[in-house]
Amino acid sequence: MFETVDVLRATDEKDFRTIYTETMPILFKIAYRIAGNEEAAEDLSHDALIKMTEKDMQFPSVNDAKYWLIRVVKNASLNYAKRKTRERRAYERVLKEDKRTIDSGETILLKRDSIKRVQDALEKLPPNLRVVLQLKEYGDLNYKEIGRVLGITEGNVKVRVFRAREQLSRLLEEDDVYVP
């Protein structure tokens, strides 16, 4: 006799609610940290869930659904961020606007400058190191989960996170950035 294995179907309302409840917070976090925009992060997260439903995906567990959705959100967020960067550069070239902003309060200005420098330094990292660090620090995933998302070993994830932090530290030292 064969045992039937319960699978989660994306088109089943009860299963969809389970997947949504378990994955939406982490999907949003990852999308927000990569895209840098709350509204876009929400849209990207929902788009991933819609894609899952349209494809009538089936998963053996919630974790399998989570890893698949994280991959989809990560890729969509990276594409969104690239597109926004290209758009911003195009507007700057056309309008030749001054990018500097003057804020009231020295503390706010210094904090924003530090955040920008950290983000710029993060962008200078090779993509394979940057993604691992984003999933670790912003997605709150552990090494094993990151390995499953990226399709690499847990040991490789640890090495990449170490190298990413090391390179980021060097880049920030060059800019003499204070990160509280």
N, C-alpha and C positions, 0 to 999 in steps of 0.2 A: 504494500500500500504506500502511496505517496502522500506526504503531508503537504497541506497547502500553506504557502508562506504568505502572510499578510503583507501587502505592499500598500504604500501610500500613493494614491492617484491624485494628480493635480486637479483633475476635473470633478472629483468628489468633494462636495461642500465641506463635510466634516474633516476630511484629510487636508483640504486647502486651509481651513481655519487653523488646524494644528501646525502646519508648515509656516503659515503667516505669523502666528503668535510666537513660535520658537525662533524664527529667523529675522523678522523685520528689524528688531533693534540693532543687530550686528550689521545687517545689510546697510541700514541707514548710516551707521557710524563709519563704515568703510567708504561708502559713497561720499559722505560729507568731507572726510579727511582728504580724499583724493581730489574731488571736484571743488571743494572749498565754498560751496554754495548750498544752503539748507534746502531751498526749493528744488534745486537740481538734484540733490541727493535723494529727496523724497520721490521725485519723478523716476530717477534711475532705479531705485529700489522697487517701485511699483512696476516699472517696465520689465524687470527681471521676473517678477511674479506672473505678469501677463504672458511673457514668453513661455514660462513653464507650463501655464495652463493651455496656451495655444498649441504647444507641442504634445499635449496630453502626456506629460512626463509621469513616470512611475518610479518610486524609490523604495528600497527595502527598509529604510529607516529615515527618521527626521535628520540625522546627521548627514546622510548621503544627500538629501535635498539641500541642506545647509551648504555643504561644500560646493555643490553644483551652482547654487544661487550666488555664492560668494565669487566664484570664477566669473559668472556672467556680470555681476555688478562691478567687479574689479575692472574687467575689460571695458565695459561701457563707461565707467568713470574716467579711466585713463584716456579713452577716446574723447570724452567730453572736455577734459582738462586740456588736451592737445588742441582741440578745436578752438576753445576759448583763448588760449595763448596765441594762436595764429590770428584770430580775430582782433585781439587787443593790439598786437604788433601792427596789423594792417591799419587800424584806426590811428595809432600813434604816428605812423608814417604819413598818412594822408592829412591828418589834422595838425601834426607837429605840436601836439600839446605838451605842456610841461607836466611831468608825472608827479612832481613833488606836491605834497599837501602840507598845509600849515594847520596844526591842531593846537588847541589851547591846552596848556599843561605839559611841562617837560616830561613827566612820567609817562603819559599816554604816548607821546612821540617816541620816546626811547623804547617803550615796550613794543610798539608797532614796528619800529625799525629792527629790533631784535627778532621778532617773529618773521619778518620778511627775509632777513638774512639766513635764518634757519631754513626757511622754505626754499630759498635760492640754493643753499648748500645741499639740501635734500635733492633738488632737481639735478644737481651736478653729479650725483651718484649714478653709476651704471644701472640700467633698468632692473636687472636681476637682484641687485642689492637694495635698491629703493623700494621695490614692491614688497620684499620680505620684511623690511623695516616698517613700512606702512601697515602691513597686516599685523605685525607684532605689537607695535606701539599704539596704533589708532584703532585697529580691529579687535584688540584684546584677544588674539588667538594664541594658543600655545604652539610649541614647535611641531608637535604631531599634526595639529590641525592645519598649520601652514603647509607642511609637507604634503598633506592630502590635497589641499587646494591647488598647489603648484605642481604636484606630481613628482616630487623629489623626496629624498630620504630625510628623516628627522635630523640626522647628523649633518647633512648638507645645509639644512635650514640653520642650524646652530652656527655653522661656519660662516654662512652668509650674513647672519645678523651681527656676528662679531666683527666681520670685515666692514660691514656697512656702518656700524657705530664708530669703528676706528677711523674710517675715511671721513665720516661726518665730523668727528672731533677735530681731525687735521684741518679740514676746510674751515671750520669755525675759528680755530686758532689763528689761521692766516688772516681772517677778517677781524680778529680781536673782538669777538662778540661775547657779551656777557649774557648767559641764559640763566635766569633765576630758577 
